[in-house]
Amino acid sequence: MAPRKEWTEWHLTPRGWEKGATRVHGEGNTWVEEPLDRALSFVYQELESGSPPEVKKWAEETWRSKDAAKVEALLQLYGACPERL
């Protein structure tokens, strides 16, 4: 079985978590501009490989505003990065 790697960018904004660019296995990448008012960005990834298939899932921070108070306030309001594609 060929490995499957998919990912979704998530951006924390004053409106909550917004979906950004994505990669879907067999369909390629879809690029979306980052919101100008984002405070924090993560990429959530899923990698499926092996036989029997094993799925590894993780989120990785890719960008953070220098305004730490804004980041913390939005995290308290909207919670952690979504763990979904």
Buried (B, 14 or more C-beta within 10 A) or exposed (E): EEEBEBBBBBBBBEEEBBBBBBBEEEEEEEEBEBBEEBBBBBBBBBBBEEEEEEEEEEBEEBBBBEEEEBBEEBBEEBEEBBEEB
